[in-house]
Structure formats: C-alpha cells, structure tokens
C-alpha cells in the first residue's frame, strides 16, 4: 500500500512539472504561430525557384562582362 502512495506522489509531481513547463512556454510565445509553418512548407518551392533564377541571371551577367 505504501508503494501505491509513492507512485501517486510521483505521478502528481511529474504532472505539476509538465504543467509548469507548459505555462512558461505559453508565456514565452512558444505556441503563438501554428499556421505559418504549414503554409511555409507549401511556399518553399517558389522561394527556391526565385533564388535559382537570381543565381542563374547573375552568372549570365558575369559571362557577358567577360566576353
């Protein structure tokens, strides 16, 4: 029976620790933006294409200057 009391105390203590960590993170804004990562994943290809186009146009300009 004493083991049961010990286990209850341990589980309640662990639950309190998780609650405190959750409250601290919620106050620091950890859970503020949950929409943009999903949208950013969809828009990531467009950014890479723009970057690749910019890089290729810079290389073309260098080739034209050297000619």
mmCIF file of the N, C-alpha and C atoms, coordinates in Angstrom:
data_MODEL
# 
_entry.id   MODEL 
# 
loop_
_atom_site.group_PDB 
_atom_site.id 
_atom_site.type_symbol 
_atom_site.label_atom_id 
_atom_site.label_alt_id 
_atom_site.label_comp_id 
_atom_site.label_asym_id 
_atom_site.label_entity_id 
_atom_site.label_seq_id 
_atom_site.pdbx_PDB_ins_code 
_atom_site.Cartn_x 
_atom_site.Cartn_y 
_atom_site.Cartn_z 
_atom_site.occupancy 
_atom_site.B_iso_or_equiv 
_atom_site.pdbx_formal_charge 
_atom_site.auth_seq_id 
_atom_site.auth_comp_id 
_atom_site.auth_asym_id 
_atom_site.auth_atom_id 
_atom_site.pdbx_PDB_model_num 
ATOM 1   N N  . UNK A 1 1  ? 0.829  -1.186 0.000   1.00 0.00 ? 1  UNK A N  1 
ATOM 2   C CA . UNK A 1 1  ? 0.000  0.000  0.000   1.00 0.00 ? 1  UNK A CA 1 
ATOM 3   C C  . UNK A 1 1  ? 0.876  1.253  0.000   1.00 0.00 ? 1  UNK A C  1 
ATOM 4   N N  . UNK A 1 2  ? 2.005  1.171  0.667   1.00 0.00 ? 2  UNK A N  1 
ATOM 5   C CA . UNK A 1 2  ? 2.893  2.325  0.701   1.00 0.00 ? 2  UNK A CA 1 
ATOM 6   C C  . UNK A 1 2  ? 3.454  2.616  -0.691  1.00 0.00 ? 2  UNK A C  1 
ATOM 7   N N  . UNK A 1 3  ? 3.681  1.568  -1.469  1.00 0.00 ? 3  UNK A N  1 
ATOM 8   C CA . UNK A 1 3  ? 4.186  1.744  -2.825  1.00 0.00 ? 3  UNK A CA 1 
ATOM 9   C C  . UNK A 1 3  ? 3.172  2.505  -3.687  1.00 0.00 ? 3  UNK A C  1 
ATOM 10  N N  . UNK A 1 4  ? 1.904  2.249  -3.481  1.00 0.00 ? 4  UNK A N  1 
ATOM 11  C CA . UNK A 1 4  ? 0.856  2.946  -4.220  1.00 0.00 ? 4  UNK A CA 1 
ATOM 12  C C  . UNK A 1 4  ? 0.870  4.434  -3.890  1.00 0.00 ? 4  UNK A C  1 
ATOM 13  N N  . UNK A 1 5  ? 1.022  4.775  -2.648  1.00 0.00 ? 5  UNK A N  1 
ATOM 14  C CA . UNK A 1 5  ? 1.100  6.189  -2.249  1.00 0.00 ? 5  UNK A CA 1 
ATOM 15  C C  . UNK A 1 5  ? 2.325  6.865  -2.877  1.00 0.00 ? 5  UNK A C  1 
ATOM 16  N N  . UNK A 1 6  ? 3.419  6.156  -2.901  1.00 0.00 ? 6  UNK A N  1 
ATOM 17  C CA . UNK A 1 6  ? 4.640  6.691  -3.509  1.00 0.00 ? 6  UNK A CA 1 
ATOM 18  C C  . UNK A 1 6  ? 4.434  6.947  -5.002  1.00 0.00 ? 6  UNK A C  1 
ATOM 19  N N  . UNK A 1 7  ? 3.793  6.017  -5.689  1.00 0.00 ? 7  UNK A N  1 
ATOM 20  C CA . UNK A 1 7  ? 3.545  6.175  -7.115  1.00 0.00 ? 7  UNK A CA 1 
ATOM 21  C C  . UNK A 1 7  ? 2.583  7.333  -7.400  1.00 0.00 ? 7  UNK A C  1 
ATOM 22  N N  . UNK A 1 8  ? 1.591  7.522  -6.569  1.00 0.00 ? 8  UNK A N  1 
ATOM 23  C CA . UNK A 1 8  ? 0.654  8.646  -6.730  1.00 0.00 ? 8  UNK A CA 1 
ATOM 24  C C  . UNK A 1 8  ? 1.385  9.960  -6.549  1.00 0.00 ? 8  UNK A C  1 
ATOM 25  N N  . UNK A 1 9  ? 2.239  10.052 -5.565  1.00 0.00 ? 9  UNK A N  1 
ATOM 26  C CA . UNK A 1 9  ? 3.001  11.276 -5.316  1.00 0.00 ? 9  UNK A CA 1 
ATOM 27  C C  . UNK A 1 9  ? 3.938  11.565 -6.486  1.00 0.00 ? 9  UNK A C  1 
ATOM 28  N N  . UNK A 1 10 ? 4.593  10.522 -6.993  1.00 0.00 ? 10 UNK A N  1 
ATOM 29  C CA . UNK A 1 10 ? 5.497  10.711 -8.137  1.00 0.00 ? 10 UNK A CA 1 
ATOM 30  C C  . UNK A 1 10 ? 4.745  11.163 -9.373  1.00 0.00 ? 10 UNK A C  1 
ATOM 31  N N  . UNK A 1 11 ? 3.610  10.573 -9.663  1.00 0.00 ? 11 UNK A N  1 
ATOM 32  C CA . UNK A 1 11 ? 2.864  10.939 -10.867 1.00 0.00 ? 11 UNK A CA 1 
ATOM 33  C C  . UNK A 1 11 ? 2.280  12.353 -10.756 1.00 0.00 ? 11 UNK A C  1 
ATOM 34  N N  . UNK A 1 12 ? 1.806  12.727 -9.597  1.00 0.00 ? 12 UNK A N  1 
ATOM 35  C CA . UNK A 1 12 ? 1.291  14.087 -9.417  1.00 0.00 ? 12 UNK A CA 1 
ATOM 36  C C  . UNK A 1 12 ? 2.431  15.094 -9.514  1.00 0.00 ? 12 UNK A C  1 
ATOM 37  N N  . UNK A 1 13 ? 3.575  14.765 -8.972  1.00 0.00 ? 13 UNK A N  1 
ATOM 38  C CA . UNK A 1 13 ? 4.737  15.663 -9.061  1.00 0.00 ? 13 UNK A CA 1 
ATOM 39  C C  . UNK A 1 13 ? 5.164  15.847 -10.518 1.00 0.00 ? 13 UNK A C  1 
ATOM 40  N N  . UNK A 1 14 ? 5.204  14.770 -11.263 1.00 0.00 ? 14 UNK A N  1 
ATOM 41  C CA . UNK A 1 14 ? 5.576  14.850 -12.671 1.00 0.00 ? 14 UNK A CA 1 
ATOM 42  C C  . UNK A 1 14 ? 4.559  15.674 -13.462 1.00 0.00 ? 14 UNK A C  1 
ATOM 43  N N  . UNK A 1 15 ? 3.288  15.507 -13.164 1.00 0.00 ? 15 UNK A N  1 
ATOM 44  C CA . UNK A 1 15 ? 2.246  16.289 -13.827 1.00 0.00 ? 15 UNK A CA 1 
ATOM 45  C C  . UNK A 1 15 ? 2.399  17.775 -13.521 1.00 0.00 ? 15 UNK A C  1 
ATOM 46  N N  . UNK A 1 16 ? 2.752  18.117 -12.305 1.00 0.00 ? 16 UNK A N  1 
ATOM 47  C CA . UNK A 1 16 ? 2.959  19.520 -11.929 1.00 0.00 ? 16 UNK A CA 1 
ATOM 48  C C  . UNK A 1 16 ? 4.162  20.091 -12.671 1.00 0.00 ? 16 UNK A C  1 
ATOM 49  N N  . UNK A 1 17 ? 5.224  19.310 -12.801 1.00 0.00 ? 17 UNK A N  1 
ATOM 50  C CA . UNK A 1 17 ? 6.404  19.773 -13.541 1.00 0.00 ? 17 UNK A CA 1 
ATOM 51  C C  . UNK A 1 17 ? 6.039  20.056 -14.992 1.00 0.00 ? 17 UNK A C  1 
ATOM 52  N N  . UNK A 1 18 ? 5.302  19.153 -15.651 1.00 0.00 ? 18 UNK A N  1 
ATOM 53  C CA . UNK A 1 18 ? 4.892  19.373 -17.033 1.00 0.00 ? 18 UNK A CA 1 
ATOM 54  C C  . UNK A 1 18 ? 3.975  20.590 -17.153 1.00 0.00 ? 18 UNK A C  1 
ATOM 55  N N  . UNK A 1 19 ? 3.102  20.792 -16.194 1.00 0.00 ? 19 UNK A N  1 
ATOM 56  C CA . UNK A 1 19 ? 2.216  21.959 -16.210 1.00 0.00 ? 19 UNK A CA 1 
ATOM 57  C C  . UNK A 1 19 ? 3.021  23.245 -16.102 1.00 0.00 ? 19 UNK A C  1 
ATOM 58  N N  . UNK A 1 20 ? 4.019  23.273 -15.237 1.00 0.00 ? 20 UNK A N  1 
ATOM 59  C CA . UNK A 1 20 ? 4.852  24.468 -15.078 1.00 0.00 ? 20 UNK A CA 1 
ATOM 60  C C  . UNK A 1 20 ? 5.629  24.748 -16.361 1.00 0.00 ? 20 UNK A C  1 
ATOM 61  N N  . UNK A 1 21 ? 6.186  23.713 -16.976 1.00 0.00 ? 21 UNK A N  1 
ATOM 62  C CA . UNK A 1 21 ? 6.925  23.897 -18.228 1.00 0.00 ? 21 UNK A CA 1 
ATOM 63  C C  . UNK A 1 21 ? 5.988  24.410 -19.324 1.00 0.00 ? 21 UNK A C  1 
ATOM 64  N N  . UNK A 1 22 ? 4.766  23.879 -19.391 1.00 0.00 ? 22 UNK A N  1 
ATOM 65  C CA . UNK A 1 22 ? 3.799  24.334 -20.380 1.00 0.00 ? 22 UNK A CA 1 
ATOM 66  C C  . UNK A 1 22 ? 3.442  25.797 -20.166 1.00 0.00 ? 22 UNK A C  1 
ATOM 67  N N  . UNK A 1 23 ? 3.205  26.205 -18.946 1.00 0.00 ? 23 UNK A N  1 
ATOM 68  C CA . UNK A 1 23 ? 2.837  27.595 -18.658 1.00 0.00 ? 23 UNK A CA 1 
ATOM 69  C C  . UNK A 1 23 ? 3.981  28.541 -19.009 1.00 0.00 ? 23 UNK A C  1 
ATOM 70  N N  . UNK A 1 24 ? 5.209  28.162 -18.684 1.00 0.00 ? 24 UNK A N  1 
ATOM 71  C CA . UNK A 1 24 ? 6.362  29.000 -19.023 1.00 0.00 ? 24 UNK A CA 1 
ATOM 72  C C  . UNK A 1 24 ? 6.484  29.170 -20.528 1.00 0.00 ? 24 UNK A C  1 
ATOM 73  N N  . UNK A 1 25 ? 6.348  28.077 -21.272 1.00 0.00 ? 25 UNK A N  1 
ATOM 74  C CA . UNK A 1 25 ? 6.447  28.152 -22.728 1.00 0.00 ? 25 UNK A CA 1 
ATOM 75  C C  . UNK A 1 25 ? 5.282  28.923 -23.337 1.00 0.00 ? 25 UNK A C  1 
ATOM 76  N N  . UNK A 1 26 ? 4.113  28.814 -22.768 1.00 0.00 ? 26 UNK A N  1 
ATOM 77  C CA . UNK A 1 26 ? 2.964  29.566 -23.287 1.00 0.00 ? 26 UNK A CA 1 
ATOM 78  C C  . UNK A 1 26 ? 3.169  31.066 -23.068 1.00 0.00 ? 26 UNK A C  1 
ATOM 79  N N  . UNK A 1 27 ? 3.750  31.443 -21.951 1.00 0.00 ? 27 UNK A N  1 
ATOM 80  C CA . UNK A 1 27 ? 4.014  32.865 -21.689 1.00 0.00 ? 27 UNK A CA 1 
ATOM 81  C C  . UNK A 1 27 ? 5.111  33.400 -22.593 1.00 0.00 ? 27 UNK A C  1 
ATOM 82  N N  . UNK A 1 28 ? 6.074  32.555 -22.976 1.00 0.00 ? 28 UNK A N  1 
ATOM 83  C CA . UNK A 1 28 ? 7.167  32.980 -23.851 1.00 0.00 ? 28 UNK A CA 1 
ATOM 84  C C  . UNK A 1 28 ? 6.769  32.989 -25.326 1.00 0.00 ? 28 UNK A C  1 
ATOM 85  N N  . UNK A 1 29 ? 5.555  32.548 -25.650 1.00 0.00 ? 29 UNK A N  1 
ATOM 86  C CA . UNK A 1 29 ? 5.079  32.596 -27.022 1.00 0.00 ? 29 UNK A CA 1 
ATOM 87  C C  . UNK A 1 29 ? 5.431  31.392 -27.860 1.00 0.00 ? 29 UNK A C  1 
ATOM 88  N N  . UNK A 1 30 ? 5.695  30.283 -27.240 1.00 0.00 ? 30 UNK A N  1 
ATOM 89  C CA . UNK A 1 30 ? 6.062  29.079 -27.976 1.00 0.00 ? 30 UNK A CA 1 
ATOM 90  C C  . UNK A 1 30 ? 4.929  28.587 -28.866 1.00 0.00 ? 30 UNK A C  1 
ATOM 91  N N  . UNK A 1 31 ? 3.687  28.800 -28.455 1.00 0.00 ? 31 UNK A N  1 
ATOM 92  C CA . UNK A 1 31 ? 2.539  28.259 -29.165 1.00 0.00 ? 31 UNK A CA 1 
ATOM 93  C C  . UNK A 1 31 ? 1.760  29.339 -29.905 1.00 0.00 ? 31 UNK A C  1 
ATOM 94  N N  . UNK A 1 32 ? 2.399  30.462 -30.211 1.00 0.00 ? 32 UNK A N  1 
ATOM 95  C CA . UNK A 1 32 ? 1.716  31.575 -30.852 1.00 0.00 ? 32 UNK A CA 1 
ATOM 96  C C  . UNK A 1 32 ? 1.365  31.288 -32.305 1.00 0.00 ? 32 UNK A C  1 
ATOM 97  N N  . UNK A 1 33 ? 2.328  30.874 -33.091 1.00 0.00 ? 33 UNK A N  1 
ATOM 98  C CA . UNK A 1 33 ? 2.141  30.767 -34.525 1.00 0.00 ? 33 UNK A CA 1 
ATOM 99  C C  . UNK A 1 33 ? 2.131  29.308 -34.948 1.00 0.00 ? 33 UNK A C  1 
ATOM 100 N N  . UNK A 1 34 ? 0.935  28.768 -35.114 1.00 0.00 ? 34 UNK A N  1 
ATOM 101 C CA . UNK A 1 34 ? 0.852  27.375 -35.520 1.00 0.00 ? 34 UNK A CA 1 
ATOM 102 C C  . UNK A 1 34 ? 0.383  27.230 -36.965 1.00 0.00 ? 34 UNK A C  1 
ATOM 103 N N  . UNK A 1 35 ? 0.110  28.330 -37.654 1.00 0.00 ? 35 UNK A N  1 
ATOM 104 C CA . UNK A 1 35 ? -0.386 28.257 -39.020 1.00 0.00 ? 35 UNK A CA 1 
ATOM 105 C C  . UNK A 1 35 ? 0.720  28.413 -40.064 1.00 0.00 ? 35 UNK A C  1 
ATOM 106 N N  . UNK A 1 36 ? 1.654  29.314 -39.842 1.00 0.00 ? 36 UNK A N  1 
ATOM 107 C CA . UNK A 1 36 ? 2.624  29.626 -40.887 1.00 0.00 ? 36 UNK A CA 1 
ATOM 108 C C  . UNK A 1 36 ? 3.595  28.499 -41.227 1.00 0.00 ? 36 UNK A C  1 
ATOM 109 N N  . UNK A 1 37 ? 4.002  27.592 -40.322 1.00 0.00 ? 37 UNK A N  1 
ATOM 110 C CA . UNK A 1 37 ? 4.880  26.512 -40.774 1.00 0.00 ? 37 UNK A CA 1 
ATOM 111 C C  . UNK A 1 37 ? 4.235  25.637 -41.851 1.00 0.00 ? 37 UNK A C  1 
ATOM 112 N N  . UNK A 1 38 ? 2.944  25.396 -41.744 1.00 0.00 ? 38 UNK A N  1 
ATOM 113 C CA . UNK A 1 38 ? 2.261  24.593 -42.758 1.00 0.00 ? 38 UNK A CA 1 
ATOM 114 C C  . UNK A 1 38 ? 2.199  25.338 -44.082 1.00 0.00 ? 38 UNK A C  1 
ATOM 115 N N  . UNK A 1 39 ? 1.949  26.630 -44.033 1.00 0.00 ? 39 UNK A N  1 
ATOM 116 C CA . UNK A 1 39 ? 1.886  27.430 -45.251 1.00 0.00 ? 39 UNK A CA 1 
ATOM 117 C C  . UNK A 1 39 ? 3.286  27.616 -45.826 1.00 0.00 ? 39 UNK A C  1 
ATOM 118 N N  . UNK A 1 40 ? 4.277  27.803 -44.980 1.00 0.00 ? 40 UNK A N  1 
ATOM 119 C CA . UNK A 1 40 ? 5.650  27.991 -45.429 1.00 0.00 ? 40 UNK A CA 1 
ATOM 120 C C  . UNK A 1 40 ? 6.148  26.764 -46.193 1.00 0.00 ? 40 UNK A C  1 
ATOM 121 N N  . UNK A 1 41 ? 5.701  25.593 -45.779 1.00 0.00 ? 41 UNK A N  1 
ATOM 122 C CA . UNK A 1 41 ? 6.099  24.378 -46.467 1.00 0.00 ? 41 UNK A CA 1 
ATOM 123 C C  . UNK A 1 41 ? 5.579  24.380 -47.907 1.00 0.00 ? 41 UNK A C  1 
ATOM 124 N N  . UNK A 1 42 ? 4.380  24.907 -48.118 1.00 0.00 ? 42 UNK A N  1 
ATOM 125 C CA . UNK A 1 42 ? 3.808  24.938 -49.456 1.00 0.00 ? 42 UNK A CA 1 
ATOM 126 C C  . UNK A 1 42 ? 4.465  25.995 -50.332 1.00 0.00 ? 42 UNK A C  1 
ATOM 127 N N  . UNK A 1 43 ? 4.925  27.085 -49.732 1.00 0.00 ? 43 UNK A N  1 
ATOM 128 C CA . UNK A 1 43 ? 5.506  28.179 -50.491 1.00 0.00 ? 43 UNK A CA 1 
ATOM 129 C C  . UNK A 1 43 ? 7.011  28.068 -50.642 1.00 0.00 ? 43 UNK A C  1 
ATOM 130 N N  . UNK A 1 44 ? 7.623  27.054 -50.082 1.00 0.00 ? 44 UNK A N  1 
ATOM 131 C CA . UNK A 1 44 ? 9.076  26.921 -50.082 1.00 0.00 ? 44 UNK A CA 1 
ATOM 132 C C  . UNK A 1 44 ? 9.628  26.740 -51.494 1.00 0.00 ? 44 UNK A C  1 
ATOM 133 N N  . UNK A 1 45 ? 8.930  26.021 -52.365 1.00 0.00 ? 45 UNK A N  1 
ATOM 134 C CA . UNK A 1 45 ? 9.411  25.799 -53.730 1.00 0.00 ? 45 UNK A CA 1 
ATOM 135 C C  . UNK A 1 45 ? 9.497  27.089 -54.522 1.00 0.00 ? 45 UNK A C  1 
ATOM 136 N N  . UNK A 1 46 ? 8.539  27.999 -54.313 1.00 0.00 ? 46 UNK A N  1 
ATOM 137 C CA . UNK A 1 46 ? 8.562  29.268 -55.034 1.00 0.00 ? 46 UNK A CA 1 
ATOM 138 C C  . UNK A 1 46 ? 9.791  30.082 -54.663 1.00 0.00 ? 46 UNK A C  1 
ATOM 139 N N  . UNK A 1 47 ? 10.169 30.048 -53.417 1.00 0.00 ? 47 UNK A N  1 
ATOM 140 C CA . UNK A 1 47 ? 11.345 30.794 -52.969 1.00 0.00 ? 47 UNK A CA 1 
ATOM 141 C C  . UNK A 1 47 ? 12.600 30.196 -53.591 1.00 0.00 ? 47 UNK A C  1 
ATOM 142 N N  . UNK A 1 48 ? 12.695 28.882 -53.656 1.00 0.00 ? 48 UNK A N  1 
ATOM 143 C CA . UNK A 1 48 ? 13.865 28.238 -54.255 1.00 0.00 ? 48 UNK A CA 1 
ATOM 144 C C  . UNK A 1 48 ? 13.959 28.567 -55.734 1.00 0.00 ? 48 UNK A C  1 
ATOM 145 N N  . UNK A 1 49 ? 12.818 28.597 -56.438 1.00 0.00 ? 49 UNK A N  1 
ATOM 146 C CA . UNK A 1 49 ? 12.840 28.917 -57.863 1.00 0.00 ? 49 UNK A CA 1 
ATOM 147 C C  . UNK A 1 49 ? 13.320 30.342 -58.088 1.00 0.00 ? 49 UNK A C  1 
ATOM 148 N N  . UNK A 1 50 ? 12.865 31.268 -57.252 1.00 0.00 ? 50 UNK A N  1 
ATOM 149 C CA . UNK A 1 50 ? 13.309 32.662 -57.377 1.00 0.00 ? 50 UNK A CA 1 
ATOM 150 C C  . UNK A 1 50 ? 14.799 32.765 -57.109 1.00 0.00 ? 50 UNK A C  1 
ATOM 151 N N  . UNK A 1 51 ? 15.277 32.041 -56.124 1.00 0.00 ? 51 UNK A N  1 
ATOM 152 C CA . UNK A 1 51 ? 16.698 32.064 -55.794 1.00 0.00 ? 51 UNK A CA 1 
ATOM 153 C C  . UNK A 1 51 ? 17.516 31.482 -56.941 1.00 0.00 ? 51 UNK A C  1 
ATOM 154 N N  . UNK A 1 52 ? 17.053 30.395 -57.516 1.00 0.00 ? 52 UNK A N  1 
ATOM 155 C CA . UNK A 1 52 ? 17.766 29.781 -58.638 1.00 0.00 ? 52 UNK A CA 1 
ATOM 156 C C  . UNK A 1 52 ? 17.772 30.710 -59.845 1.00 0.00 ? 52 UNK A C  1 
ATOM 157 N N  . UNK A 1 53 ? 16.670 31.383 -60.116 1.00 0.00 ? 53 UNK A N  1 
ATOM 158 C CA . UNK A 1 53 ? 16.612 32.315 -61.239 1.00 0.00 ? 53 UNK A CA 1 
ATOM 159 C C  . UNK A 1 53 ? 17.561 33.483 -61.012 1.00 0.00 ? 53 UNK A C  1 
ATOM 160 N N  . UNK A 1 54 ? 17.620 33.980 -59.801 1.00 0.00 ? 54 UNK A N  1 
ATOM 161 C CA . UNK A 1 54 ? 18.515 35.089 -59.491 1.00 0.00 ? 54 UNK A CA 1 
ATOM 162 C C  . UNK A 1 54 ? 19.967 34.656 -59.654 1.00 0.00 ? 54 UNK A C  1 
ATOM 163 N N  . UNK A 1 55 ? 20.282 33.463 -59.195 1.00 0.00 ? 55 UNK A N  1 
ATOM 164 C CA . UNK A 1 55 ? 21.650 32.954 -59.312 1.00 0.00 ? 55 UNK A CA 1 
ATOM 165 C C  . UNK A 1 55 ? 22.036 32.767 -60.777 1.00 0.00 ? 55 UNK A C  1 
ATOM 166 N N  . UNK A 1 56 ? 21.150 32.222 -61.568 1.00 0.00 ? 56 UNK A N  1 
ATOM 167 C CA . UNK A 1 56 ? 21.473 31.997 -62.979 1.00 0.00 ? 56 UNK A CA 1 
ATOM 168 C C  . UNK A 1 56 ? 21.600 33.321 -63.721 1.00 0.00 ? 56 UNK A C  1 
ATOM 169 N N  . UNK A 1 57 ? 20.797 34.323 -63.374 1.00 0.00 ? 57 UNK A N  1 
ATOM 170 C CA . UNK A 1 57 ? 20.918 35.617 -64.046 1.00 0.00 ? 57 UNK A CA 1 
ATOM 171 C C  . UNK A 1 57 ? 22.221 36.309 -63.641 1.00 0.00 ? 57 UNK A C  1 
ATOM 172 N N  . UNK A 1 58 ? 22.682 36.114 -62.440 1.00 0.00 ? 58 UNK A N  1 
ATOM 173 C CA . UNK A 1 58 ? 23.963 36.689 -62.026 1.00 0.00 ? 58 UNK A CA 1 
ATOM 174 C C  . UNK A 1 58 ? 25.110 36.038 -62.778 1.00 0.00 ? 58 UNK A C  1 
ATOM 175 N N  . UNK A 1 59 ? 25.027 34.735 -62.967 1.00 0.00 ? 59 UNK A N  1 
ATOM 176 C CA . UNK A 1 59 ? 26.066 34.032 -63.709 1.00 0.00 ? 59 UNK A CA 1 
ATOM 177 C C  . UNK A 1 59 ? 26.078 34.482 -65.172 1.00 0.00 ? 59 UNK A C  1 
ATOM 178 N N  . UNK A 1 60 ? 24.913 34.717 -65.761 1.00 0.00 ? 60 UNK A N  1 
ATOM 179 C CA . UNK A 1 60 ? 24.846 35.187 -67.144 1.00 0.00 ? 60 UNK A CA 1 
ATOM 180 C C  . UNK A 1 60 ? 25.461 36.574 -67.268 1.00 0.00 ? 60 UNK A C  1 
ATOM 181 N N  . UNK A 1 61 ? 25.214 37.430 -66.282 1.00 0.00 ? 61 UNK A N  1 
ATOM 182 C CA . UNK A 1 61 ? 25.793 38.771 -66.307 1.00 0.00 ? 61 UNK A CA 1 
ATOM 183 C C  . UNK A 1 61 ? 27.313 38.710 -66.214 1.00 0.00 ? 61 UNK A C  1 
ATOM 184 N N  . UNK A 1 62 ? 27.854 37.808 -65.410 1.00 0.00 ? 62 UNK A N  1 
ATOM 185 C CA . UNK A 1 62 ? 29.299 37.659 -65.304 1.00 0.00 ? 62 UNK A CA 1 
ATOM 186 C C  . UNK A 1 62 ? 29.876 37.179 -66.628 1.00 0.00 ? 62 UNK A C  1 
ATOM 187 N N  . UNK A 1 63 ? 29.182 36.217 -67.273 1.00 0.00 ? 63 UNK A N  1 
ATOM 188 C CA . UNK A 1 63 ? 29.660 35.712 -68.560 1.00 0.00 ? 63 UNK A CA 1 
ATOM 189 C C  . UNK A 1 63 ? 29.644 36.802 -69.621 1.00 0.00 ? 63 UNK A C  1 
ATOM 190 N N  . UNK A 1 64 ? 28.620 37.635 -69.612 1.00 0.00 ? 64 UNK A N  1 
ATOM 191 C CA . UNK A 1 64 ? 28.523 38.717 -70.594 1.00 0.00 ? 64 UNK A CA 1 
ATOM 192 C C  . UNK A 1 64 ? 29.608 39.758 -70.379 1.00 0.00 ? 64 UNK A C  1 
ATOM 193 N N  . UNK A 1 65 ? 29.965 40.029 -69.163 1.00 0.00 ? 65 UNK A N  1 
ATOM 194 C CA . UNK A 1 65 ? 31.018 41.017 -68.864 1.00 0.00 ? 65 UNK A CA 1 
ATOM 195 C C  . UNK A 1 65 ? 32.376 40.482 -69.287 1.00 0.00 ? 65 UNK A C  1 
ATOM 196 N N  . UNK A 1 66 ? 32.594 39.176 -69.147 1.00 0.00 ? 66 UNK A N  1 
ATOM 197 C CA . UNK A 1 66 ? 33.882 38.591 -69.508 1.00 0.00 ? 66 UNK A CA 1 
ATOM 198 C C  . UNK A 1 66 ? 34.067 38.475 -71.028 1.00 0.00 ? 66 UNK A C  1 
ATOM 199 N N  . UNK A 1 67 ? 32.976 38.489 -71.777 1.00 0.00 ? 67 UNK A N  1 
ATOM 200 C CA . UNK A 1 67 ? 33.071 38.322 -73.232 1.00 0.00 ? 67 UNK A CA 1 
ATOM 201 C C  . UNK A 1 67 ? 33.542 39.538 -73.945 1.00 0.00 ? 67 UNK A C  1 
# 
